[in-house]
Amino acid sequence: MKAWAMGWKETGEIMEEMRRGDVRRSTTTDFAAFDGMALWEAERRPPLPTSGLIEQQRLFMKGLKALQR
């Protein structure tokens, strides 16, 4: 198990370095393409029935009650 875990640790480090290299080599064109895809997806989705503020307040109250225990 220890060897397996060390293998994944090393793999994770290699993958992180690859990701950083990809970000360093990216251009504004790359980001514009991603932005365009995100906007296209957002426009395809139907609007949500609410703004989410009620759910946010519910979660805040849940967190407050947990802190008060």
KEGURO-970016 format. One record per residue: z negated, y, x of N, C-alpha, C in turn; residue in one letter. Coordinates in steps of 0.05 Angstrom, whole numbers, plus 32768, in hexadecimal, padded with zeros to 4 digits. Each point is the difference from the previous one (the first is absolute). Example, Ala and Ser with C-alpha at 12.3 -4.5 7.8 and 13.67 -1.06 7.14 Angstrom:
REM residues 2
7F647F8E8108800080187FEE800080188012A;800E80157FF97FFF801880107FF280167FF1S;
END
This chain:
REM residues 69
80007FE88011800080187FEF800080198012M;7FF17FFF80167FFE80178011801C8007800CK;800E7FEB8009801B8004800B8013800C7FEAA;7FFE7FF67FE8801080097FEA7FFA801E7FFBW;7FE780077FFF7FF8801C7FFB800A80128017A;7FFD7FF68018800A80118017801E80037FFFM;800E7FEB7FF7801D80037FFD800880157FEDG;7FF280017FE9800580157FEC7FF8801B8009W;7FEB800280107FF7801A800B8016800A8013K;800B7FEF8011801580098012801980077FF0E;80077FF07FEC801780067FF07FFD801A7FF2T;7FE880067FF57FFB801A7FF3800480178013G;7FF77FFD8019800480168013801D80048007E;800F7FEA8002801D80028006800E800E7FE8I;7FF97FF87FE8800D800B7FE87FF9801E7FFDM;7FE8800880077FF8801C7FFF801080108014E;80047FF680188010800E8014801D80027FF7E;800B7FEC7FF3801B80017FF5800280157FEAM;7FEB80027FEF800080147FEB8000801C800CR;7FEF800480147FFE801A800C801B8008800DR;800D7FEC800D801A8006800C801580077FEBG;7FFF7FF27FE9801280077FEA7FFC801C7FF6D;7FE780087FFE7FF9801B7FF6800A80158015V;7FFB7FFA801A800980138015801E80038000R;800F7FEB7FFB801D80018001800D800A7FE6R;7FF080027FEB800C80087FE78009801E8000S;801280067FEF800B801B7FFE7FFA800C7FE5T;800680197FFD7FFC800C7FE580137FF47FECT;80177FF5800980127FF27FEE7FF27FE77FF4T;7FF27FF280117FF17FE87FF67FEC80087FEBD;7FF1801680057FEC80087FEC800D800A7FE7F;8017800E8002800E80097FE9800A7FE97FEEA;80097FEB800D80097FE87FF17FE87FF47FF1A;7FEA7FFE800E7FE87FF57FF27FF880117FE9F;8000801A80047FF880137FEB80137FFD7FE8D;801A7FFD800680137FFC7FEA7FFB7FE77FF0G;7FF97FEA800F7FFA7FE77FF27FE780037FEFM;7FEB800E800A7FE780037FF1800680117FE7A;800F80158002800780117FE980107FF07FEBL;80137FF0800A80107FF07FED7FEE7FED7FF1W;7FED7FF3800D7FEE7FED7FF37FEE800F7FECE;7FF6801780087FEF80107FEE800E80097FE7A;801A80078003800F80097FE980077FE97FEDE;80017FE7800A80077FE97FEF7FE87FF87FEFR;7FE8800580087FE87FF77FF27FFB80127FE8R;7FF77FF47FEA7FF980117FE97FE6800F8006P;7FFD80177FF37FE8801080057FE77FF07FF6P;7FEA8004800E7FE77FF47FF77FF6800D7FE7L;7FF27FF17FEF7FF7800B7FE77FEA80158004P;7FF27FFF80177FEB8014800580038009801DT;7FF1801580078001800B801C7FEF7FEF8013S;7FEE7FEF7FF57FEE7FF180117FE5800D8004G;7FFD80187FF57FE6800E80047FE97FF27FF1L;80067FF47FE97FEA7FF27FF27FF77FE88010I;80137FF1800B7FF97FE980117FF180098019E;80088017800C7FF3800B80177FE380067FFAQ;7FFB800D7FE97FE580077FF87FEF7FE77FFBQ;800C7FEC7FF47FF27FE77FFC7FF77FF4801AR;8012800080147FF97FF5801A7FEA8011800EL;8002801B7FFD7FEB8011800B7FE57FFA7FF4F;7FFF7FFC7FE67FE67FFA7FF37FF67FE48008M;80127FEE80037FF87FE5800A7FF48002801CK;800C801080117FF68004801B7FE5800E8000G;7FFD80147FEF7FE7800F7FFE7FE97FED7FF7L;80067FF07FEC7FEB7FED7FF67FF97FED8017K;80137FF780107FFA7FEE80167FEE800D8015A;8005801A80047FF0800F80147FE380057FF6L;7FFD80027FE67FE580067FF47FEE7FE77FFFQ;800B7FE980057FF07FE77FFF7FED7FFE8017R;
END
